[in-house]
Amino acid sequence: MGESSFIMFGDMISCCEGNNIRNESKKKVFIIVYNQQALNDWQHQIPIMKDIMNLNPVLWLNPKLKNMNEIASLPLEGEDIKKAELLWQRFAPFLENEFPETADTKGMIESPLKRIDHMKEKYFSDMEGALYLKCDHALPIAGSIKARGGIYEVLQHAENLALEAGLVQKNDDYMKFSSKSFKSFFSQYSIGVGSTGNLGLSIGVISAKLGFNVSVYMSVDAKQWKKDLLRKKGAHVLEFQGDFSEAISAGREQTMADPKGYFVDDEDSENLFLGYSVAALRLKEQLYRENITVDADHPLFVYLPCGVGGSPGGITFGLKQVFGDHVHCFFAEPTHSPSVLIGLATREMDRVSVQDFGIDNRTEADGLAVGRPSRFATAISDQLVSGIYTIEDKELYRLLAMLADTEKIYLEPSATAGITGHRQIEPYVREHAIELSNATHIAWATGGSLVPEKDMEIFYNKGKRLI
């Protein structure tokens, strides 16, 4: 490996970006600056690296993937998922009271599992197995997969504060959290989050509803309608011209300067991860109701759009706890933002960004526009994810229009990234000698139901022109 260097001054870190030096404070990590020799070495060691750097779609199979009985330990266990589900259950009365859209599920935040046969018949008639869409675009409150992790972390923080203050016990009726006294109590605390859009939306909505002072630090990729909706819901929105890394760094610094501030750190959050992982328990129930078996003869393939890696990583962790080696999870990233792919393939994890490889991190898939992966999530996904593929923006738009035409389901561009996952896996299936005739394929739809009609019309028309 070629030489690399870093610059660090106490709590101040200088990160080289081209000819520029950017200072980030209060985050004691080493930002490594790789020279051309190091990049050349990686291109030699990782055959697909040239294609990644040239923005060509690729498939990477994880050489570190392990069977569950081969994994000595992970930072979290299956028992942690069960504890997270209990917190969701405690807050169900509060959520049902504050958000009428959760009445049908009695305060639980969950989405349907829908078989998309029309899409399959028209566009994927040669695929083996059944194709389903996990409709997290329809999750109540926040309209995206981030409702799982974001809302969970804020609820967990609110519960901890209330427990420490003696305001509640875990066997109480959590309708208490709807009272004026509780909202007055939380008003003395602040919450911050850096976001490309959807995570900020989930954090902003639930935090404001509980009574927190909430600030959302939005990157340049965030859509205007998401900023407008956040402000309408009572969140303070701060906009940045840089990408996700700039927004999260600024948010972390400013939030932690407040003694009563709490920062939801998408790059390093165990609680976000746990919130996502509970989806596996819910999916198990849905598959059971659909009479879908998951075992060696009936493999389950799940395709997850990936940004910083927290939501797909958390869901993968949960699925592996539930279904073991019979589930095979693949992440999907934009060709312009393959942060988790580069982190895992180089073994540098969160110490590298896509910009280190000359990749611009500019994509229409705003929820996936992340240059540096999550430290916490990537370390766990390293042993669990089967592979990662990249996809071009124009393909996301095409899939958006195709799904709308065949199933009358409307997603954000980023949320369509998992729909063609079944087309990517042939080398993996061959390597692992997997029979697909009885396979179940699930594309995880991550956002879209709250997109304004005029914006969705623009997305759809663009996709139709590309088909």
VEXDREN-2710 file (C-alpha; in Angstrom, 1 decimal):
% VEXDREN-2710
k/r/px/py/pz
1/MET/0.0/0.0/0.0
2/GLY/1.3/3.5/-0.9
3/GLU/2.0/6.0/1.8
4/SER/-0.7/8.2/3.4
5/SER/-0.7/11.0/5.8
6/PHE/-2.9/12.9/8.3
7/ILE/-2.9/16.3/9.9
8/MET/-4.4/16.7/13.4
9/PHE/-4.1/19.7/15.8
10/GLY/-5.7/19.0/19.2
11/ASP/-9.4/19.1/18.7
12/MET/-9.0/20.7/15.3
13/ILE/-8.6/18.5/12.3
14/SER/-7.4/19.7/8.9
15/CYS/-8.9/17.7/6.1
16/CYS/-7.3/18.1/2.7
17/GLU/-9.7/18.4/-0.3
18/GLY/-7.8/19.0/-3.4
19/ASN/-5.8/22.2/-2.8
20/ASN/-8.1/23.2/0.1
21/ILE/-7.8/22.6/3.8
22/ARG/-11.0/22.4/5.8
23/ASN/-11.1/22.6/9.6
24/GLU/-13.5/20.4/11.6
25/SER/-13.7/20.8/15.3
26/LYS/-14.7/18.6/18.3
27/LYS/-14.4/15.3/16.4
28/LYS/-11.2/13.5/17.4
29/VAL/-10.6/11.2/14.4
30/PHE/-7.8/10.9/11.9
31/ILE/-8.7/12.1/8.4
32/ILE/-6.2/10.3/6.2
33/VAL/-5.0/11.9/3.0
34/TYR/-4.1/9.3/0.4
35/ASN/-1.5/9.9/-2.3
36/GLN/-1.7/8.8/-5.9
37/GLN/0.4/5.7/-5.2
38/ALA/-2.1/4.5/-2.6
39/LEU/-4.9/5.0/-5.2
40/ASN/-2.9/3.1/-7.8
41/ASP/-2.4/0.2/-5.4
42/TRP/-6.1/0.0/-4.7
43/GLN/-6.9/-0.1/-8.4
44/HIS/-4.4/-3.0/-8.7
45/GLN/-5.8/-4.9/-5.7
46/ILE/-9.5/-4.2/-6.3
47/PRO/-10.2/-5.0/-10.0
48/ILE/-13.5/-3.0/-10.1
49/MET/-11.9/0.1/-8.6
50/LYS/-11.3/1.7/-12.0
51/ASP/-14.9/1.2/-12.9
52/ILE/-16.0/2.7/-9.6
53/MET/-13.8/5.7/-10.2
54/ASN/-15.1/6.0/-13.7
55/LEU/-18.7/6.1/-12.4
56/ASN/-19.6/2.8/-14.1
57/PRO/-22.2/0.5/-12.4
58/VAL/-20.4/-2.4/-10.6
59/LEU/-21.2/-5.4/-8.4
60/TRP/-18.9/-6.1/-5.5
61/LEU/-19.2/-9.4/-3.6
62/ASN/-18.1/-9.2/0.0
63/PRO/-15.0/-11.5/0.7
64/LYS/-15.4/-11.0/4.4
65/LEU/-19.0/-12.3/4.5
66/LYS/-19.3/-15.0/7.2
67/ASN/-21.9/-17.5/8.2
68/MET/-23.5/-16.6/11.5
69/ASN/-21.9/-19.4/13.4
70/GLU/-18.5/-18.1/12.3
71/ILE/-18.9/-14.7/13.8
72/ALA/-17.3/-14.5/17.3
73/SER/-19.0/-11.3/18.4
74/LEU/-20.8/-8.2/17.3
75/PRO/-21.4/-4.9/19.2
76/LEU/-25.1/-5.8/19.4
77/GLU/-27.1/-9.0/19.9
78/GLY/-30.5/-10.3/19.1
79/GLU/-31.6/-9.4/22.6
80/ASP/-31.0/-5.8/21.9
81/ILE/-33.5/-5.9/19.0
82/LYS/-36.1/-7.3/21.4
83/LYS/-35.5/-4.5/23.9
84/ALA/-35.8/-1.9/21.1
85/GLU/-39.2/-3.4/20.1
86/LEU/-40.4/-3.1/23.7
87/LEU/-39.6/0.6/23.6
88/TRP/-41.7/0.9/20.4
89/GLN/-44.5/-0.8/22.3
90/ARG/-44.3/1.5/25.3
91/PHE/-44.6/4.6/23.1
92/ALA/-47.4/3.2/20.9
93/PRO/-50.2/5.0/22.9
94/PHE/-48.4/8.3/22.6
95/LEU/-47.8/7.8/18.8
96/GLU/-51.4/6.8/18.2
97/ASN/-52.6/9.9/20.1
98/GLU/-50.3/12.4/18.5
99/PHE/-50.3/10.9/14.9
100/PRO/-53.8/9.8/13.8
101/GLU/-52.3/8.2/10.8
102/THR/-51.0/5.4/13.1
103/ALA/-54.5/4.5/14.3
104/ASP/-54.9/1.5/12.1
105/THR/-51.6/0.0/13.5
106/LYS/-52.4/1.1/17.0
107/GLY/-49.4/3.4/17.2
108/MET/-46.9/1.1/15.6
109/ILE/-44.8/2.5/12.7
110/GLU/-44.9/-0.2/10.1
111/SER/-45.4/-0.6/6.3
112/PRO/-47.0/-3.2/4.0
113/LEU/-45.2/-5.9/2.1
114/LYS/-46.6/-5.9/-1.4
115/ARG/-46.1/-8.4/-4.2
116/ILE/-45.4/-6.5/-7.4
117/ASP/-46.4/-9.1/-10.0
118/HIS/-47.3/-6.6/-12.7
119/MET/-43.8/-5.0/-12.6
120/LYS/-42.2/-8.4/-12.7
121/GLU/-44.4/-9.7/-15.6
122/LYS/-43.8/-6.7/-17.8
123/TYR/-40.1/-6.0/-17.1
124/PHE/-38.5/-9.0/-15.3
125/SER/-40.4/-12.0/-16.7
126/ASP/-37.3/-14.1/-16.8
127/MET/-36.5/-13.8/-13.1
128/GLU/-36.9/-16.8/-10.8
129/GLY/-38.8/-16.5/-7.6
130/ALA/-41.3/-13.9/-6.3
131/LEU/-40.7/-10.2/-6.2
132/TYR/-42.0/-8.0/-3.4
133/LEU/-41.7/-4.4/-2.4
134/LYS/-41.3/-3.5/1.3
135/CYS/-43.2/-0.3/1.3
136/ASP/-41.3/1.9/3.8
137/HIS/-42.1/4.8/1.5
138/ALA/-45.5/4.6/3.1
139/LEU/-44.3/4.5/6.7
140/PRO/-46.5/6.9/8.8
141/ILE/-45.2/10.2/10.2
142/ALA/-42.1/10.6/8.1
143/GLY/-42.9/8.8/4.9
144/SER/-39.5/7.1/4.7
145/ILE/-37.4/4.3/6.2
146/LYS/-35.9/7.0/8.4
147/ALA/-39.0/6.9/10.5
148/ARG/-37.7/3.6/12.0
149/GLY/-34.3/4.8/13.1
150/GLY/-34.9/8.6/13.6
151/ILE/-38.1/8.4/15.6
152/TYR/-36.7/5.5/17.7
153/GLU/-33.6/7.4/18.7
154/VAL/-35.6/10.5/19.7
155/LEU/-38.1/8.4/21.7
156/GLN/-35.2/6.6/23.4
157/HIS/-33.6/9.9/24.4
158/ALA/-37.0/11.3/25.6
159/GLU/-37.6/8.2/27.7
160/ASN/-34.1/8.4/29.3
161/LEU/-34.6/12.1/30.2
162/ALA/-38.0/11.4/31.7
163/LEU/-36.8/8.4/33.6
164/GLU/-33.8/10.3/35.1
165/ALA/-36.2/13.1/36.1
166/GLY/-38.5/10.7/37.8
167/LEU/-41.4/11.7/35.5
168/VAL/-42.2/8.2/34.3
169/GLN/-41.6/4.5/34.9
170/LYS/-41.4/1.9/32.2
171/ASN/-44.7/0.3/33.3
172/ASP/-46.6/3.6/33.1
173/ASP/-49.0/4.6/30.4
174/TYR/-46.9/6.6/27.9
175/MET/-49.8/8.8/27.0
176/LYS/-48.1/11.0/29.6
177/PHE/-45.7/12.1/26.9
178/SER/-48.6/14.0/25.3
179/SER/-49.2/16.2/28.3
180/LYS/-48.3/19.9/28.5
181/SER/-46.1/19.3/31.5
182/PHE/-44.0/16.8/29.6
183/LYS/-43.7/19.1/26.6
184/SER/-42.7/21.9/28.8
185/PHE/-40.0/19.7/30.4
186/PHE/-38.6/18.8/27.0
187/SER/-38.6/22.4/25.8
188/GLN/-35.5/23.0/27.9
189/TYR/-33.5/20.5/25.8
190/SER/-32.3/20.7/22.2
191/ILE/-31.8/18.1/19.5
192/GLY/-29.7/18.4/16.4
193/VAL/-29.1/16.3/13.3
194/GLY/-27.3/16.5/10.0
195/SER/-29.2/15.2/7.0
196/THR/-29.6/15.0/3.3
197/GLY/-33.3/15.1/3.9
198/ASN/-35.3/12.1/5.1
199/LEU/-33.5/11.5/8.4
200/GLY/-33.8/15.2/9.2
201/LEU/-37.5/15.0/8.4
202/SER/-38.1/12.1/10.9
203/ILE/-36.0/13.7/13.6
204/GLY/-37.6/17.1/13.2
205/VAL/-41.2/16.0/13.2
206/ILE/-41.0/13.7/16.3
207/SER/-38.7/16.1/18.2
208/ALA/-41.0/19.1/17.7
209/LYS/-44.1/17.0/18.6
210/LEU/-42.4/16.0/22.0
211/GLY/-41.5/19.6/22.7
212/PHE/-37.8/19.6/22.0
213/ASN/-36.0/22.6/20.3
214/VAL/-34.8/20.8/17.2
215/SER/-32.4/22.0/14.5
216/VAL/-31.8/20.2/11.3
217/TYR/-28.6/20.8/9.4
218/MET/-29.3/20.2/5.7
219/SER/-26.8/19.5/3.0
220/VAL/-27.0/21.0/-0.5
221/ASP/-28.6/17.8/-1.8
222/ALA/-31.8/18.1/0.4
223/LYS/-35.0/18.9/-1.5
224/GLN/-36.7/22.2/-0.9
225/TRP/-40.0/20.6/-0.1
226/LYS/-38.4/18.7/2.8
227/LYS/-36.9/21.9/4.2
228/ASP/-40.3/23.6/3.9
229/LEU/-42.2/20.7/5.6
230/LEU/-39.7/20.7/8.5
231/ARG/-40.2/24.4/9.1
232/LYS/-43.9/23.9/9.0
233/LYS/-43.6/21.2/11.6
234/GLY/-41.7/23.5/14.0
235/ALA/-38.1/22.6/13.3
236/HIS/-35.2/25.1/12.8
237/VAL/-33.6/24.4/9.4
238/LEU/-30.0/25.4/8.6
239/GLU/-28.9/25.1/5.0
240/PHE/-25.3/24.4/3.8
241/GLN/-23.8/24.5/0.3
242/GLY/-21.6/21.5/1.0
243/ASP/-22.5/17.9/1.2
244/PHE/-23.6/15.6/4.0
245/SER/-20.2/15.6/5.7
246/GLU/-20.3/19.4/6.1
247/ALA/-23.8/19.4/7.4
248/ILE/-23.2/16.7/10.0
249/SER/-20.0/18.2/11.2
250/ALA/-21.6/21.6/11.7
251/GLY/-24.6/20.1/13.4
252/ARG/-22.5/18.0/15.7
253/GLU/-20.3/21.0/16.8
254/GLN/-23.2/23.4/17.3
255/THR/-25.5/20.9/19.1
256/MET/-22.8/19.6/21.5
257/ALA/-21.9/23.2/22.5
258/ASP/-25.3/23.2/24.3
259/PRO/-25.0/21.5/27.7
260/LYS/-28.6/20.2/27.2
261/GLY/-28.0/19.4/23.5
262/TYR/-28.3/15.9/22.0
263/PHE/-27.0/15.1/18.6
264/VAL/-28.4/12.3/16.4
265/ASP/-25.2/11.1/14.8
266/ASP/-25.9/9.3/11.6
267/GLU/-22.2/8.4/11.2
268/ASP/-21.9/6.7/14.6
269/SER/-25.3/5.9/16.2
270/GLU/-26.1/2.7/17.9
271/ASN/-29.7/3.8/18.6
272/LEU/-30.5/4.6/15.0
273/PHE/-29.1/1.2/14.1
274/LEU/-31.3/-0.5/16.6
275/GLY/-34.4/1.4/15.5
276/TYR/-33.9/0.0/11.9
277/SER/-33.2/-3.5/13.1
278/VAL/-36.7/-4.0/14.6
279/ALA/-38.0/-4.1/11.0
280/ALA/-36.7/-7.7/10.8
281/LEU/-39.1/-8.8/13.5
282/ARG/-42.0/-7.2/11.7
283/LEU/-41.0/-8.6/8.4
284/LYS/-40.9/-12.1/9.9
285/GLU/-44.5/-11.8/10.9
286/GLN/-45.5/-10.5/7.4
287/LEU/-43.7/-13.4/5.7
288/TYR/-45.5/-15.8/8.0
289/ARG/-48.9/-14.3/7.1
290/GLU/-48.0/-14.6/3.4
291/ASN/-47.1/-18.3/3.9
292/ILE/-43.6/-17.6/2.8
293/THR/-40.9/-20.0/4.0
294/VAL/-37.3/-18.9/4.5
295/ASP/-34.8/-21.8/4.7
296/ALA/-32.0/-23.4/2.6
297/ASP/-34.5/-24.4/-0.1
298/HIS/-36.4/-21.1/0.0
299/PRO/-33.7/-18.3/0.2
300/LEU/-34.6/-14.7/0.9
301/PHE/-32.8/-11.9/-1.0
302/VAL/-33.2/-8.4/0.2
303/TYR/-32.0/-5.3/-1.7
304/LEU/-31.5/-2.1/0.3
305/PRO/-30.8/1.4/-0.9
306/CYS/-27.7/2.7/1.0
307/GLY/-26.5/6.1/2.0
308/VAL/-24.3/6.3/5.1
309/GLY/-25.2/2.7/5.8
310/GLY/-27.2/2.9/9.0
311/SER/-30.6/1.9/7.8
312/PRO/-29.5/-1.0/5.4
313/GLY/-27.0/-2.1/8.0
314/GLY/-29.5/-2.1/10.8
315/ILE/-32.0/-4.0/8.8
316/THR/-29.4/-6.5/7.6
317/PHE/-28.3/-7.1/11.2
318/GLY/-31.9/-7.7/12.2
319/LEU/-32.6/-10.0/9.3
320/LYS/-29.5/-12.0/10.0
321/GLN/-30.5/-12.5/13.6
322/VAL/-33.9/-13.7/12.5
323/PHE/-33.2/-15.8/9.4
324/GLY/-29.5/-16.6/9.8
325/ASP/-27.6/-17.7/6.7
326/HIS/-30.9/-18.1/4.7
327/VAL/-31.2/-14.4/4.1
328/HIS/-28.8/-12.6/1.6
329/CYS/-28.6/-8.8/1.8
330/PHE/-27.3/-6.5/-0.8
331/PHE/-26.8/-2.7/-0.6
332/ALA/-27.5/-0.4/-3.6
333/GLU/-25.6/2.9/-4.0
334/PRO/-25.5/5.6/-6.6
335/THR/-22.5/5.5/-8.9
336/HIS/-21.6/9.0/-7.7
337/SER/-21.8/8.1/-4.0
338/PRO/-20.5/4.6/-3.4
339/SER/-19.3/5.4/0.1
340/VAL/-20.0/2.1/1.9
341/LEU/-18.7/0.1/-1.1
342/ILE/-15.4/2.0/-1.1
343/GLY/-15.1/1.8/2.7
344/LEU/-15.6/-2.0/2.8
345/ALA/-13.6/-2.8/-0.4
346/THR/-10.5/-0.9/0.7
347/ARG/-10.9/-2.0/4.4
348/GLU/-10.5/1.7/5.4
349/MET/-14.2/1.9/6.5
350/ASP/-15.1/5.5/7.5
351/ARG/-11.5/6.7/7.1
352/VAL/-12.0/7.2/3.3
353/SER/-14.6/9.3/1.4
354/VAL/-15.6/9.0/-2.2
355/GLN/-13.9/12.4/-2.8
356/ASP/-10.6/10.8/-2.0
357/PHE/-11.1/8.8/-5.2
358/GLY/-12.1/11.7/-7.3
359/ILE/-15.8/11.0/-7.1
360/ASP/-18.0/14.0/-6.8
361/ASN/-20.9/12.7/-4.5
362/ARG/-23.4/14.5/-6.7
363/THR/-26.6/12.4/-7.3
364/GLU/-30.3/12.9/-7.8
365/ALA/-30.8/10.3/-5.1
366/ASP/-30.6/12.8/-2.3
367/GLY/-31.2/10.3/0.5
368/LEU/-28.1/8.4/-0.7
369/ALA/-25.8/11.3/-1.4
370/VAL/-23.2/10.5/1.3
371/GLY/-19.5/10.6/0.8
372/ARG/-18.3/8.9/3.9
373/PRO/-19.9/5.8/5.5
374/SER/-21.1/5.3/9.1
375/ARG/-18.3/4.1/11.4
376/PHE/-20.6/2.0/13.6
377/ALA/-22.8/0.5/10.9
378/THR/-20.0/-0.3/8.4
379/ALA/-18.1/-2.2/11.0
380/ILE/-21.1/-4.5/11.6
381/SER/-22.1/-4.8/7.9
382/ASP/-18.5/-5.9/7.1
383/GLN/-19.4/-9.5/8.1
384/LEU/-23.1/-9.6/7.2
385/VAL/-23.7/-7.9/3.8
386/SER/-23.4/-10.3/0.8
387/GLY/-22.5/-7.5/-1.6
388/ILE/-23.0/-4.0/-3.0
389/TYR/-24.0/-2.9/-6.4
390/THR/-24.0/0.6/-7.9
391/ILE/-26.7/2.2/-10.1
392/GLU/-26.9/5.3/-12.3
393/ASP/-29.3/8.1/-11.6
394/LYS/-31.0/7.7/-15.0
395/GLU/-31.9/4.1/-14.1
396/LEU/-33.5/5.2/-10.8
397/TYR/-35.8/7.5/-12.8
398/ARG/-36.7/4.7/-15.3
399/LEU/-37.6/2.4/-12.5
400/LEU/-39.7/5.1/-10.8
401/ALA/-41.8/5.5/-14.0
402/MET/-42.0/1.7/-14.6
403/LEU/-43.2/1.0/-11.0
404/ALA/-45.8/3.9/-11.3
405/ASP/-47.1/2.5/-14.6
406/THR/-47.4/-1.1/-13.5
407/GLU/-48.2/-0.9/-9.8
408/LYS/-49.4/2.7/-9.3
409/ILE/-46.8/3.1/-6.6
410/TYR/-44.8/6.3/-6.5
411/LEU/-41.3/6.4/-5.0
412/GLU/-38.5/8.9/-4.7
413/PRO/-35.7/8.2/-7.2
414/SER/-33.4/6.9/-4.4
415/ALA/-36.0/4.5/-3.2
416/THR/-36.1/2.5/-6.4
417/ALA/-32.4/1.4/-6.2
418/GLY/-33.3/-2.0/-4.9
419/ILE/-35.8/-3.0/-7.6
420/THR/-33.2/-4.4/-10.0
421/GLY/-31.2/-6.2/-7.3
422/HIS/-32.2/-9.6/-8.5
423/ARG/-30.4/-8.8/-11.8
424/GLN/-27.1/-8.3/-10.0
425/ILE/-26.7/-11.5/-8.0
426/GLU/-25.9/-14.1/-10.6
427/PRO/-22.2/-14.3/-9.7
428/TYR/-23.1/-14.6/-6.0
429/VAL/-25.7/-17.3/-6.6
430/ARG/-23.3/-19.3/-8.7
431/GLU/-20.5/-19.0/-6.2
432/HIS/-22.8/-20.1/-3.3
433/ALA/-24.7/-22.7/-5.4
434/ILE/-28.1/-21.2/-4.5
435/GLU/-31.3/-22.5/-6.1
436/LEU/-33.5/-19.5/-7.0
437/SER/-36.7/-21.2/-8.2
438/ASN/-38.3/-20.9/-4.7
439/ALA/-36.5/-17.7/-3.8
440/THR/-38.2/-14.6/-2.4
441/HIS/-36.8/-11.2/-3.5
442/ILE/-37.6/-8.0/-1.5
443/ALA/-36.7/-4.6/-2.8
444/TRP/-36.8/-2.2/0.1
445/ALA/-38.6/1.1/-0.9
446/THR/-37.2/3.8/1.3
447/GLY/-39.2/7.0/0.6
448/GLY/-41.7/8.8/-1.5
449/SER/-45.2/9.1/0.0
450/LEU/-44.7/12.7/1.2
451/VAL/-43.3/14.0/-2.1
452/PRO/-45.4/16.9/-3.3
453/GLU/-47.5/16.0/-6.4
454/LYS/-45.8/18.5/-8.6
455/ASP/-42.3/17.1/-7.7
456/MET/-43.4/13.6/-8.3
457/GLU/-44.8/14.5/-11.7
458/ILE/-41.4/15.9/-12.6
459/PHE/-39.7/12.7/-11.5
460/TYR/-42.2/10.6/-13.4
461/ASN/-42.0/12.5/-16.6
462/LYS/-38.2/12.4/-16.5
463/GLY/-38.4/8.6/-16.1
464/LYS/-40.8/8.2/-18.9
465/ARG/-38.5/10.1/-21.2
466/LEU/-35.6/7.8/-20.3
467/ILE/-37.5/4.5/-20.8
END
